[in-house]
Amino acid sequence: MNKKKLEQFLNLSLDTGTDFSEIYYENTINKTIMLSDCKIDKVVTCLDRGIGIRLAKGEYMVYTSTNDLSDENIINTINELKQNYHGSPIYKDVVLKDKNIYNKKIDYHHGYTYQDKKNILKKIDKIAREHSSKVEQVQATFVEEEKDVVLCNHLGEYSTDKRYLLRLVIHIYVNDKGKKESTYEAYGNSSGYNLLDTFDLEKEVKRLVDIAVSKLNSVDCPNGIMPVVIGPAFGAVILHEACGHSMEATSVSKNASVLCGMLNKRLGSDKLTVIDDGTIDGAWGSTFIDDEGELTRKNVLIESGILKSYLVDKINEKPMHHKITGSGRRQNYLYPPTSRMNNTYIAKGTDKIEDMIKSIDYGIYAKTMNGGSVDPNSGEFNFGCREAFLIEKGKITKMVKGATLMGNTLDVLKNIEMISDDLKLGTGYCGSDSGNVPVTCGQPTIKVNNILVGGNK
């Protein structure tokens, strides 16, 4: 995919009524190493490469992709795509010039050999089983991804990126006389196996085992509207779902977001500041450029309770009269990009966790969260709690099972009453129009004054 050929393809795509043309190329290597049943159960390497071609005129966009990179196929693909437009050519002779070129070197493996990686997975299994006789099954997986990206468009902008992702996922399954429970945790970054230097592996495995064993004696969660304390890191999935998706141009531009027309209006207390930052070094959701060739950046979405910005991609920049935010993302070349989150978090506060707990006579402490979903149009959301406890008379008491949190975007933002200073980031994948992308959800521990809790009791 040299520049001359890309220029040829771009020029070909413009000899009709379009006013925007873009070519996205990627080459990806994925590797999975999985341990199950005390042995390395799976080692899979996948190679994939292809291009995505996007044409647009105003807000009308068409997109196609192919993994046949022969000149003949690409030319035929562009000619077919052009049939969606009619008119005279506007641009001539695209000449590509470097815009944002990735030149950073990363030691992805950090000295860890394939044998080292297998030994680490076996160590996880050994620690878990030795820690409790109730451990029935352990699954531990390394997922590696290396991706080369090239982006160019009719403006002559040529950008490149080199992307690395590493994820370690641990599942623990326990059994006590036929009663079964489980838990899991996922750790990830965009800089490689230095991930293993960021936490104590033995302590983490033992912690997960203790959680799974504790769940064996959990009680049914009560129902009702009550105060909830939500733990740090992936606890911010509630922010991601309840608030983040409603700020994406994907829904805002279509007037299908509960936050449409809310810029510079108050959404929460002065304590609440929300940031989306694609530049955090080594973070799971960070990239050098977004999937439209723009540098990622730090975007302050809510500042001291006031909505300050949406997340906006190139196609929606003009119709929304809003600057682009470096937030155009896609899963791979099969998808056109659209506005998405990167690393989204609530900034640190000054409240104390012990004061949050003491202030609640009866409520829930949602220590860790599972995924959830939201309808951006209505703002209605729901989430599952992975690890939750009752709060009774200012003290954390029994572990509960089956806890879910439900509510509305605007209501939950108004009800964030206290924010601590223990900010942590958690890793996950987010699904939307442009596929599943790696995202970070982060927050300190927060207290939501009133939220609907669903349970089995």
C-alpha positions as a Markdown table, in Angstrom:
| # | Residue | x | y | z |
|---|---|---|---|---|
| 1 | Met | 0.0 | 0.0 | 0.0 |
| 2 | Asn | 2.5 | 2.6 | -1.2 |
| 3 | Lys | 1.4 | 6.3 | -1.5 |
| 4 | Lys | 1.3 | 6.3 | -5.3 |
| 5 | Lys | -1.3 | 3.6 | -5.4 |
| 6 | Leu | -3.3 | 5.2 | -2.6 |
| 7 | Glu | -3.3 | 8.5 | -4.5 |
| 8 | Gln | -4.5 | 6.6 | -7.6 |
| 9 | Phe | -7.3 | 5.0 | -5.6 |
| 10 | Leu | -8.3 | 8.3 | -4.0 |
| 11 | Asn | -8.4 | 10.2 | -7.3 |
| 12 | Leu | -10.5 | 7.4 | -8.8 |
| 13 | Ser | -13.0 | 7.7 | -6.0 |
| 14 | Leu | -13.4 | 11.4 | -6.5 |
| 15 | Asp | -14.4 | 11.6 | -10.2 |
| 16 | Thr | -18.1 | 11.7 | -9.2 |
| 17 | Gly | -20.3 | 13.8 | -7.0 |
| 18 | Thr | -18.6 | 13.0 | -3.6 |
| 19 | Asp | -16.9 | 15.6 | -1.4 |
| 20 | Phe | -15.1 | 13.2 | 0.9 |
| 21 | Ser | -13.0 | 10.1 | 0.2 |
| 22 | Glu | -11.0 | 8.0 | 2.7 |
| 23 | Ile | -9.0 | 4.8 | 2.6 |
| 24 | Tyr | -8.2 | 2.8 | 5.8 |
| 25 | Tyr | -5.7 | -0.1 | 5.7 |
| 26 | Glu | -4.8 | -2.4 | 8.5 |
| 27 | Asn | -2.6 | -5.4 | 9.0 |
| 28 | Thr | -3.3 | -7.3 | 12.3 |
| 29 | Ile | -1.8 | -10.2 | 14.1 |
| 30 | Asn | -3.8 | -11.7 | 17.0 |
| 31 | Lys | -2.5 | -14.4 | 19.3 |
| 32 | Thr | -4.3 | -16.3 | 22.1 |
| 33 | Ile | -2.7 | -18.5 | 24.7 |
| 34 | Met | -5.3 | -20.2 | 27.0 |
| 35 | Leu | -5.0 | -22.4 | 30.0 |
| 36 | Ser | -7.9 | -24.6 | 31.1 |
| 37 | Asp | -8.0 | -27.9 | 33.1 |
| 38 | Cys | -4.5 | -27.2 | 34.5 |
| 39 | Lys | -2.9 | -27.3 | 31.0 |
| 40 | Ile | -2.3 | -25.0 | 28.0 |
| 41 | Asp | -5.5 | -25.7 | 26.1 |
| 42 | Lys | -5.3 | -23.4 | 23.1 |
| 43 | Val | -2.7 | -21.5 | 21.2 |
| 44 | Val | -4.1 | -19.7 | 18.2 |
| 45 | Thr | -2.6 | -17.1 | 15.9 |
| 46 | Cys | -4.7 | -15.2 | 13.4 |
| 47 | Leu | -3.5 | -12.9 | 10.6 |
| 48 | Asp | -5.9 | -10.4 | 8.9 |
| 49 | Arg | -5.4 | -7.5 | 6.6 |
| 50 | Gly | -7.8 | -5.5 | 4.5 |
| 51 | Ile | -9.0 | -2.0 | 3.5 |
| 52 | Gly | -12.1 | 0.0 | 4.1 |
| 53 | Ile | -13.2 | 2.7 | 1.6 |
| 54 | Arg | -15.5 | 5.5 | 2.6 |
| 55 | Leu | -17.2 | 8.0 | 0.4 |
| 56 | Ala | -19.5 | 10.8 | 1.5 |
| 57 | Lys | -21.4 | 13.8 | 0.3 |
| 58 | Gly | -22.7 | 16.0 | 3.1 |
| 59 | Glu | -24.2 | 13.6 | 5.7 |
| 60 | Tyr | -24.7 | 10.8 | 3.2 |
| 61 | Met | -22.0 | 8.2 | 3.6 |
| 62 | Val | -21.3 | 4.8 | 1.9 |
| 63 | Tyr | -18.7 | 2.3 | 3.0 |
| 64 | Thr | -17.3 | -1.0 | 1.9 |
| 65 | Ser | -14.4 | -3.2 | 2.8 |
| 66 | Thr | -12.4 | -6.0 | 1.3 |
| 67 | Asn | -9.4 | -8.3 | 2.1 |
| 68 | Asp | -8.6 | -8.8 | -1.6 |
| 69 | Leu | -5.9 | -6.2 | -2.0 |
| 70 | Ser | -5.2 | -6.7 | -5.7 |
| 71 | Asp | -5.3 | -3.5 | -7.7 |
| 72 | Glu | -8.0 | -4.9 | -9.9 |
| 73 | Asn | -10.3 | -5.7 | -7.0 |
| 74 | Ile | -9.8 | -2.4 | -5.3 |
| 75 | Ile | -10.5 | -0.5 | -8.5 |
| 76 | Asn | -13.6 | -2.5 | -9.1 |
| 77 | Thr | -14.7 | -2.0 | -5.5 |
| 78 | Ile | -14.3 | 1.8 | -5.8 |
| 79 | Asn | -16.2 | 1.9 | -9.1 |
| 80 | Glu | -19.1 | 0.0 | -7.5 |
| 81 | Leu | -19.1 | 2.3 | -4.5 |
| 82 | Lys | -19.2 | 5.4 | -6.7 |
| 83 | Gln | -22.5 | 4.3 | -8.3 |
| 84 | Asn | -24.2 | 5.7 | -5.1 |
| 85 | Tyr | -23.2 | 9.3 | -6.3 |
| 86 | His | -23.8 | 11.4 | -9.4 |
| 87 | Gly | -22.2 | 14.7 | -10.3 |
| 88 | Ser | -19.1 | 16.4 | -11.5 |
| 89 | Pro | -15.7 | 15.8 | -9.9 |
| 90 | Ile | -14.7 | 18.4 | -7.3 |
| 91 | Tyr | -11.2 | 17.5 | -6.5 |
| 92 | Lys | -8.3 | 16.6 | -8.7 |
| 93 | Asp | -4.8 | 15.1 | -8.3 |
| 94 | Val | -4.6 | 14.1 | -4.7 |
| 95 | Val | -1.0 | 14.2 | -3.4 |
| 96 | Leu | -0.5 | 12.6 | -0.1 |
| 97 | Lys | 1.6 | 14.3 | 2.5 |
| 98 | Asp | 2.5 | 13.0 | 6.0 |
| 99 | Lys | 0.2 | 14.3 | 8.7 |
| 100 | Asn | 0.4 | 12.1 | 11.8 |
| 101 | Ile | 3.1 | 9.5 | 11.5 |
| 102 | Tyr | 3.7 | 6.9 | 14.3 |
| 103 | Asn | 7.4 | 6.6 | 15.1 |
| 104 | Lys | 7.5 | 5.3 | 18.7 |
| 105 | Lys | 9.2 | 2.1 | 19.5 |
| 106 | Ile | 7.6 | -0.3 | 22.1 |
| 107 | Asp | 9.2 | -3.4 | 23.5 |
| 108 | Tyr | 5.9 | -5.3 | 23.5 |
| 109 | His | 7.2 | -8.6 | 25.0 |
| 110 | His | 9.5 | -7.1 | 27.6 |
| 111 | Gly | 11.7 | -10.2 | 27.6 |
| 112 | Tyr | 8.9 | -12.6 | 28.1 |
| 113 | Thr | 9.3 | -15.7 | 26.0 |
| 114 | Tyr | 6.5 | -18.0 | 24.8 |
| 115 | Gln | 7.5 | -20.5 | 27.6 |
| 116 | Asp | 7.5 | -17.7 | 30.2 |
| 117 | Lys | 3.9 | -16.9 | 29.2 |
| 118 | Lys | 2.8 | -20.5 | 29.5 |
| 119 | Asn | 4.5 | -20.7 | 32.9 |
| 120 | Ile | 2.6 | -17.6 | 34.1 |
| 121 | Leu | -0.7 | -19.1 | 33.2 |
| 122 | Lys | 0.2 | -22.4 | 34.9 |
| 123 | Lys | 1.3 | -20.3 | 38.0 |
| 124 | Ile | -2.1 | -18.7 | 38.1 |
| 125 | Asp | -3.8 | -22.1 | 38.1 |
| 126 | Lys | -1.4 | -23.4 | 40.9 |
| 127 | Ile | -1.9 | -20.4 | 43.2 |
| 128 | Ala | -5.7 | -20.6 | 42.9 |
| 129 | Arg | -6.0 | -24.3 | 43.6 |
| 130 | Glu | -3.5 | -24.2 | 46.5 |
| 131 | His | -5.4 | -21.2 | 48.0 |
| 132 | Ser | -8.7 | -23.0 | 48.3 |
| 133 | Ser | -9.8 | -26.6 | 47.9 |
| 134 | Lys | -13.2 | -25.3 | 46.6 |
| 135 | Val | -11.6 | -24.2 | 43.4 |
| 136 | Glu | -13.0 | -26.4 | 40.7 |
| 137 | Gln | -11.7 | -24.8 | 37.5 |
| 138 | Val | -9.3 | -22.0 | 36.5 |
| 139 | Gln | -9.1 | -20.5 | 33.1 |
| 140 | Ala | -6.4 | -17.9 | 32.3 |
| 141 | Thr | -5.8 | -16.4 | 28.9 |
| 142 | Phe | -3.3 | -14.0 | 27.3 |
| 143 | Val | -4.7 | -12.2 | 24.2 |
| 144 | Glu | -2.1 | -10.3 | 22.2 |
| 145 | Glu | -2.8 | -7.9 | 19.3 |
| 146 | Glu | -0.4 | -6.0 | 17.0 |
| 147 | Lys | -2.0 | -3.8 | 14.4 |
| 148 | Asp | -0.5 | -1.6 | 11.7 |
| 149 | Val | -2.8 | 1.1 | 10.4 |
| 150 | Val | -2.6 | 3.5 | 7.4 |
| 151 | Leu | -5.2 | 6.2 | 6.8 |
| 152 | Cys | -5.4 | 8.7 | 3.9 |
| 153 | Asn | -8.1 | 10.9 | 2.5 |
| 154 | His | -8.9 | 13.3 | -0.4 |
| 155 | Leu | -7.4 | 16.2 | 1.5 |
| 156 | Gly | -3.9 | 14.6 | 1.0 |
| 157 | Glu | -3.6 | 13.7 | 4.7 |
| 158 | Tyr | -1.6 | 10.5 | 5.2 |
| 159 | Ser | -1.3 | 9.1 | 8.8 |
| 160 | Thr | 0.0 | 5.9 | 10.3 |
| 161 | Asp | -0.3 | 4.1 | 13.6 |
| 162 | Lys | 1.2 | 1.0 | 15.3 |
| 163 | Arg | -1.1 | -0.4 | 17.9 |
| 164 | Tyr | -0.5 | -3.0 | 20.6 |
| 165 | Leu | -2.9 | -4.5 | 23.0 |
| 166 | Leu | -2.4 | -7.1 | 25.7 |
| 167 | Arg | -5.1 | -8.6 | 27.9 |
| 168 | Leu | -4.9 | -11.1 | 30.7 |
| 169 | Val | -8.3 | -12.6 | 31.6 |
| 170 | Ile | -8.7 | -14.8 | 34.7 |
| 171 | His | -11.8 | -16.9 | 35.5 |
| 172 | Ile | -12.2 | -18.7 | 38.8 |
| 173 | Tyr | -14.9 | -21.3 | 39.4 |
| 174 | Val | -15.6 | -22.8 | 42.8 |
| 175 | Asn | -17.8 | -25.6 | 44.0 |
| 176 | Asp | -18.9 | -26.4 | 47.6 |
| 177 | Lys | -21.0 | -29.6 | 47.7 |
| 178 | Gly | -22.7 | -28.9 | 44.4 |
| 179 | Lys | -23.2 | -25.2 | 45.0 |
| 180 | Lys | -21.2 | -23.3 | 42.4 |
| 181 | Glu | -20.1 | -19.7 | 41.9 |
| 182 | Ser | -17.5 | -17.9 | 39.8 |
| 183 | Thr | -15.8 | -14.6 | 39.2 |
| 184 | Tyr | -13.3 | -13.1 | 36.8 |
| 185 | Glu | -11.1 | -10.1 | 36.2 |
| 186 | Ala | -9.5 | -8.7 | 33.0 |
| 187 | Tyr | -6.3 | -6.7 | 33.0 |
| 188 | Gly | -5.1 | -4.9 | 29.9 |
| 189 | Asn | -2.9 | -2.2 | 28.4 |
| 190 | Ser | -1.6 | -0.9 | 25.1 |
| 191 | Ser | 2.1 | -1.3 | 25.9 |
| 192 | Gly | 2.7 | -5.0 | 26.3 |
| 193 | Tyr | 3.9 | -7.4 | 29.0 |
| 194 | Asn | 5.0 | -4.6 | 31.3 |
| 195 | Leu | 1.3 | -5.1 | 32.4 |
| 196 | Leu | 2.6 | -7.8 | 34.7 |
| 197 | Asp | 4.7 | -5.2 | 36.6 |
| 198 | Thr | 1.6 | -3.2 | 37.5 |
| 199 | Phe | 0.1 | -5.6 | 40.1 |
| 200 | Asp | 1.0 | -8.5 | 42.4 |
| 201 | Leu | -0.2 | -11.5 | 40.5 |
| 202 | Glu | -0.3 | -13.8 | 43.5 |
| 203 | Lys | -2.4 | -11.4 | 45.6 |
| 204 | Glu | -4.8 | -10.8 | 42.7 |
| 205 | Val | -5.4 | -14.5 | 42.1 |
| 206 | Lys | -6.0 | -15.1 | 45.8 |
| 207 | Arg | -8.4 | -12.1 | 45.9 |
| 208 | Leu | -10.4 | -13.5 | 43.0 |
| 209 | Val | -10.6 | -16.9 | 44.7 |
| 210 | Asp | -11.8 | -15.3 | 48.0 |
| 211 | Ile | -14.5 | -13.4 | 46.1 |
| 212 | Ala | -15.8 | -16.5 | 44.4 |
| 213 | Val | -15.8 | -18.5 | 47.7 |
| 214 | Ser | -17.6 | -15.6 | 49.5 |
| 215 | Lys | -20.3 | -15.6 | 46.8 |
| 216 | Leu | -21.2 | -19.2 | 47.9 |
| 217 | Asn | -22.7 | -17.7 | 51.1 |
| 218 | Ser | -24.2 | -14.6 | 49.6 |
| 219 | Val | -27.9 | -13.7 | 50.2 |
| 220 | Asp | -30.5 | -12.4 | 47.7 |
| 221 | Cys | -30.2 | -8.7 | 46.9 |
| 222 | Pro | -33.2 | -6.5 | 48.0 |
| 223 | Asn | -35.2 | -4.4 | 45.5 |
| 224 | Gly | -36.0 | -0.7 | 45.7 |
| 225 | Ile | -34.7 | 2.8 | 45.3 |
| 226 | Met | -31.8 | 3.4 | 47.7 |
| 227 | Pro | -28.4 | 5.0 | 48.0 |
| 228 | Val | -25.5 | 3.1 | 46.4 |
| 229 | Val | -21.8 | 3.3 | 46.8 |
| 230 | Ile | -20.0 | 2.3 | 43.6 |
| 231 | Gly | -16.4 | 1.1 | 43.7 |
| 232 | Pro | -13.5 | 2.4 | 41.5 |
| 233 | Ala | -12.1 | 1.3 | 38.2 |
| 234 | Phe | -14.7 | -0.7 | 36.1 |
| 235 | Gly | -17.4 | 0.6 | 38.5 |
| 236 | Ala | -17.4 | 3.5 | 36.0 |
| 237 | Val | -19.2 | 1.3 | 33.5 |
| 238 | Ile | -22.2 | 3.1 | 34.9 |
| 239 | Leu | -20.8 | 6.4 | 33.7 |
| 240 | His | -19.8 | 4.8 | 30.3 |
| 241 | Glu | -23.2 | 3.5 | 29.6 |
| 242 | Ala | -25.5 | 6.0 | 31.4 |
| 243 | Cys | -23.6 | 9.1 | 30.2 |
| 244 | Gly | -20.8 | 8.4 | 27.7 |
| 245 | His | -22.9 | 6.9 | 24.9 |
| 246 | Ser | -25.3 | 9.8 | 25.1 |
| 247 | Met | -22.4 | 12.2 | 24.4 |
| 248 | Glu | -21.4 | 10.4 | 21.2 |
| 249 | Ala | -22.2 | 12.1 | 17.9 |
| 250 | Thr | -23.5 | 8.8 | 16.7 |
| 251 | Ser | -26.7 | 9.5 | 18.6 |
| 252 | Val | -26.5 | 13.3 | 19.3 |
| 253 | Ser | -26.3 | 14.2 | 15.5 |
| 254 | Lys | -29.5 | 12.2 | 14.9 |
| 255 | Asn | -31.3 | 14.0 | 17.8 |
| 256 | Ala | -31.5 | 10.6 | 19.4 |
| 257 | Ser | -29.7 | 11.4 | 22.7 |
| 258 | Val | -31.1 | 12.4 | 26.0 |
| 259 | Leu | -28.2 | 15.0 | 26.1 |
| 260 | Cys | -29.1 | 16.7 | 22.8 |
| 261 | Gly | -29.1 | 20.5 | 23.2 |
| 262 | Met | -27.6 | 20.3 | 26.7 |
| 263 | Leu | -24.2 | 21.9 | 26.0 |
| 264 | Asn | -23.2 | 24.4 | 28.7 |
| 265 | Lys | -26.1 | 23.2 | 30.9 |
| 266 | Arg | -25.8 | 21.7 | 34.4 |
| 267 | Leu | -26.0 | 17.9 | 34.6 |
| 268 | Gly | -24.6 | 17.4 | 38.1 |
| 269 | Ser | -23.0 | 18.9 | 41.1 |
| 270 | Asp | -19.8 | 21.0 | 41.1 |
| 271 | Lys | -17.9 | 17.9 | 42.2 |
| 272 | Leu | -18.5 | 16.1 | 38.9 |
| 273 | Thr | -15.9 | 16.3 | 36.2 |
| 274 | Val | -15.8 | 13.7 | 33.4 |
| 275 | Ile | -13.0 | 13.3 | 30.9 |
| 276 | Asp | -12.4 | 11.2 | 27.8 |
| 277 | Asp | -8.7 | 10.9 | 27.1 |
| 278 | Gly | -7.2 | 8.8 | 24.2 |
| 279 | Thr | -3.6 | 9.9 | 25.1 |
| 280 | Ile | -3.0 | 8.2 | 28.4 |
| 281 | Asp | 0.3 | 6.4 | 28.0 |
| 282 | Gly | -0.1 | 2.6 | 27.9 |
| 283 | Ala | -3.9 | 2.7 | 28.7 |
| 284 | Trp | -6.1 | 0.1 | 27.2 |
| 285 | Gly | -8.2 | 2.5 | 25.2 |
| 286 | Ser | -5.3 | 4.8 | 24.0 |
| 287 | Thr | -4.2 | 5.2 | 20.4 |
| 288 | Phe | -1.8 | 7.6 | 18.7 |
| 289 | Ile | -4.4 | 8.6 | 16.1 |
| 290 | Asp | -8.1 | 7.8 | 15.9 |
| 291 | Asp | -9.5 | 5.8 | 13.0 |
| 292 | Glu | -9.9 | 8.9 | 10.9 |
| 293 | Gly | -6.2 | 9.9 | 11.1 |
| 294 | Glu | -6.7 | 12.6 | 13.8 |
| 295 | Leu | -4.5 | 12.8 | 16.9 |
| 296 | Thr | -6.4 | 11.5 | 19.9 |
| 297 | Arg | -6.7 | 14.1 | 22.7 |
| 298 | Lys | -7.9 | 14.9 | 26.2 |
| 299 | Asn | -11.6 | 16.0 | 26.0 |
| 300 | Val | -13.3 | 17.5 | 29.1 |
| 301 | Leu | -16.9 | 16.4 | 28.6 |
| 302 | Ile | -18.4 | 17.6 | 31.9 |
| 303 | Glu | -16.6 | 20.2 | 34.0 |
| 304 | Ser | -17.8 | 21.0 | 37.5 |
| 305 | Gly | -21.2 | 19.6 | 36.6 |
| 306 | Ile | -21.6 | 21.5 | 33.3 |
| 307 | Leu | -21.7 | 19.6 | 29.9 |
| 308 | Lys | -18.8 | 21.1 | 27.9 |
| 309 | Ser | -18.4 | 18.8 | 24.9 |
| 310 | Tyr | -19.7 | 15.9 | 22.8 |
| 311 | Leu | -17.5 | 13.3 | 21.2 |
| 312 | Val | -17.5 | 14.1 | 17.5 |
| 313 | Asp | -16.1 | 12.5 | 14.3 |
| 314 | Lys | -15.4 | 14.0 | 10.9 |
| 315 | Ile | -18.7 | 13.3 | 9.3 |
| 316 | Asn | -20.6 | 14.9 | 12.1 |
| 317 | Glu | -18.3 | 17.9 | 12.6 |
| 318 | Lys | -20.1 | 20.2 | 10.1 |
| 319 | Pro | -23.8 | 19.3 | 10.7 |
| 320 | Met | -23.3 | 19.5 | 14.5 |
| 321 | His | -21.2 | 22.7 | 14.3 |
| 322 | His | -18.9 | 21.1 | 16.8 |
| 323 | Lys | -15.1 | 20.6 | 16.6 |
| 324 | Ile | -13.9 | 17.1 | 16.0 |
| 325 | Thr | -12.5 | 15.5 | 19.2 |
| 326 | Gly | -10.2 | 12.7 | 17.8 |
| 327 | Ser | -12.9 | 10.2 | 18.7 |
| 328 | Gly | -13.5 | 8.4 | 15.4 |
| 329 | Arg | -13.1 | 4.7 | 16.1 |
| 330 | Arg | -13.8 | 1.3 | 14.5 |
| 331 | Gln | -13.2 | -2.4 | 15.4 |
| 332 | Asn | -11.4 | -3.1 | 12.2 |
| 333 | Tyr | -11.5 | -2.4 | 8.4 |
| 334 | Leu | -14.9 | -4.2 | 8.2 |
| 335 | Tyr | -16.5 | -1.2 | 9.9 |
| 336 | Pro | -16.8 | 2.6 | 9.1 |
| 337 | Pro | -15.7 | 4.7 | 12.0 |
| 338 | Thr | -18.0 | 6.7 | 14.2 |
| 339 | Ser | -17.7 | 8.7 | 17.4 |
| 340 | Arg | -16.7 | 6.5 | 20.3 |
| 341 | Met | -15.1 | 6.7 | 23.8 |
| 342 | Asn | -11.4 | 5.9 | 24.6 |
| 343 | Asn | -10.5 | 6.2 | 28.2 |
| 344 | Thr | -13.5 | 7.8 | 30.0 |
| 345 | Tyr | -13.3 | 8.6 | 33.7 |
| 346 | Ile | -14.6 | 10.7 | 36.6 |
| 347 | Ala | -11.9 | 13.0 | 38.0 |
| 348 | Lys | -10.8 | 12.6 | 41.6 |
| 349 | Gly | -12.8 | 14.2 | 44.4 |
| 350 | Thr | -12.1 | 14.8 | 48.0 |
| 351 | Asp | -14.8 | 12.9 | 49.9 |
| 352 | Lys | -13.8 | 9.9 | 52.1 |
| 353 | Ile | -15.1 | 6.4 | 51.4 |
| 354 | Glu | -15.8 | 5.8 | 55.1 |
| 355 | Asp | -18.0 | 8.9 | 55.2 |
| 356 | Met | -20.0 | 7.6 | 52.3 |
| 357 | Ile | -20.6 | 4.3 | 54.0 |
| 358 | Lys | -21.5 | 5.9 | 57.4 |
| 359 | Ser | -24.0 | 8.2 | 55.7 |
| 360 | Ile | -26.1 | 5.3 | 54.5 |
| 361 | Asp | -28.7 | 3.6 | 56.8 |
| 362 | Tyr | -29.7 | 1.0 | 54.3 |
| 363 | Gly | -28.2 | 0.6 | 50.8 |
| 364 | Ile | -25.8 | -1.2 | 48.6 |
| 365 | Tyr | -22.0 | -1.2 | 48.1 |
| 366 | Ala | -21.4 | -2.2 | 44.5 |
| 367 | Lys | -17.7 | -3.0 | 44.8 |
| 368 | Thr | -17.2 | -4.3 | 41.3 |
| 369 | Met | -19.4 | -4.1 | 38.2 |
| 370 | Asn | -20.2 | -6.2 | 35.2 |
| 371 | Gly | -21.2 | -4.8 | 31.8 |
| 372 | Gly | -24.5 | -3.0 | 31.0 |
| 373 | Ser | -26.5 | -1.3 | 28.3 |
| 374 | Val | -28.2 | 2.0 | 27.6 |
| 375 | Asp | -30.8 | 3.5 | 25.3 |
| 376 | Pro | -29.1 | 6.8 | 24.4 |
| 377 | Asn | -32.4 | 8.2 | 23.2 |
| 378 | Ser | -34.2 | 7.8 | 26.6 |
| 379 | Gly | -31.1 | 7.5 | 28.8 |
| 380 | Glu | -32.5 | 4.4 | 30.4 |
| 381 | Phe | -29.7 | 2.0 | 31.5 |
| 382 | Asn | -29.1 | -1.2 | 33.5 |
| 383 | Phe | -26.0 | -2.9 | 34.9 |
| 384 | Gly | -25.1 | -6.0 | 36.8 |
| 385 | Cys | -23.0 | -6.0 | 39.9 |
| 386 | Arg | -20.2 | -8.6 | 40.0 |
| 387 | Glu | -19.5 | -8.1 | 43.7 |
| 388 | Ala | -22.0 | -6.3 | 46.0 |
| 389 | Phe | -22.7 | -6.0 | 49.7 |
| 390 | Leu | -25.5 | -4.6 | 51.9 |
| 391 | Ile | -24.9 | -1.4 | 53.8 |
| 392 | Glu | -26.8 | -1.4 | 57.1 |
| 393 | Lys | -26.7 | 1.4 | 59.7 |
| 394 | Gly | -23.5 | 2.8 | 58.3 |
| 395 | Lys | -21.6 | -0.5 | 58.0 |
| 396 | Ile | -20.9 | -3.0 | 55.2 |
| 397 | Thr | -22.5 | -6.3 | 56.1 |
| 398 | Lys | -23.6 | -9.3 | 53.9 |
| 399 | Met | -22.5 | -10.1 | 50.4 |
| 400 | Val | -25.6 | -10.1 | 48.1 |
| 401 | Lys | -26.2 | -11.8 | 44.7 |
| 402 | Gly | -28.3 | -10.8 | 41.7 |
| 403 | Ala | -27.9 | -7.1 | 42.2 |
| 404 | Thr | -28.6 | -4.8 | 39.2 |
| 405 | Leu | -28.6 | -1.0 | 39.0 |
| 406 | Met | -31.2 | 0.7 | 36.8 |
| 407 | Gly | -32.0 | 4.3 | 36.1 |
| 408 | Asn | -31.9 | 7.3 | 33.8 |
| 409 | Thr | -28.8 | 9.2 | 32.6 |
| 410 | Leu | -30.0 | 12.7 | 33.8 |
| 411 | Asp | -31.2 | 11.3 | 37.2 |
| 412 | Val | -28.0 | 9.4 | 38.0 |
| 413 | Leu | -25.8 | 12.4 | 37.1 |
| 414 | Lys | -27.8 | 14.7 | 39.4 |
| 415 | Asn | -27.6 | 12.1 | 42.2 |
| 416 | Ile | -23.8 | 11.7 | 42.3 |
| 417 | Glu | -23.4 | 13.1 | 45.8 |
| 418 | Met | -19.9 | 12.2 | 46.9 |
| 419 | Ile | -16.6 | 11.4 | 45.0 |
| 420 | Ser | -13.5 | 10.1 | 46.6 |
| 421 | Asp | -9.8 | 10.3 | 45.5 |
| 422 | Asp | -9.1 | 6.6 | 44.7 |
| 423 | Leu | -9.2 | 6.9 | 40.9 |
| 424 | Lys | -8.6 | 3.6 | 39.1 |
| 425 | Leu | -9.0 | 2.5 | 35.5 |
| 426 | Gly | -10.7 | -0.7 | 34.4 |
| 427 | Thr | -10.6 | -2.4 | 30.9 |
| 428 | Gly | -13.4 | -3.6 | 28.7 |
| 429 | Tyr | -14.9 | -3.7 | 25.2 |
| 430 | Cys | -17.6 | -1.5 | 24.0 |
| 431 | Gly | -20.0 | -2.4 | 21.2 |
| 432 | Ser | -21.7 | 0.2 | 18.9 |
| 433 | Asp | -22.3 | 1.0 | 15.3 |
| 434 | Ser | -18.5 | 0.6 | 14.5 |
| 435 | Gly | -18.1 | -2.7 | 16.2 |
| 436 | Asn | -16.3 | -3.6 | 19.5 |
| 437 | Val | -13.5 | -1.4 | 20.5 |
| 438 | Pro | -11.2 | -1.5 | 23.6 |
| 439 | Val | -12.2 | 1.1 | 26.2 |
| 440 | Thr | -11.2 | 2.1 | 29.6 |
| 441 | Cys | -13.8 | 3.0 | 32.3 |
| 442 | Gly | -12.5 | 4.8 | 35.3 |
| 443 | Gln | -13.6 | 6.5 | 38.5 |
| 444 | Pro | -12.9 | 6.9 | 42.1 |
| 445 | Thr | -15.4 | 5.4 | 44.6 |
| 446 | Ile | -18.7 | 7.4 | 44.3 |
| 447 | Lys | -21.9 | 7.7 | 46.2 |
| 448 | Val | -25.2 | 7.9 | 44.2 |
| 449 | Asn | -27.8 | 9.2 | 46.5 |
| 450 | Asn | -30.8 | 7.4 | 44.9 |
| 451 | Ile | -30.9 | 4.7 | 42.3 |
| 452 | Leu | -33.2 | 1.7 | 41.5 |
| 453 | Val | -31.7 | -1.5 | 42.7 |
| 454 | Gly | -33.0 | -4.7 | 41.3 |
| 455 | Gly | -32.5 | -8.1 | 43.1 |
| 456 | Asn | -34.0 | -11.4 | 43.9 |
| 457 | Lys | -35.5 | -10.5 | 47.3 |
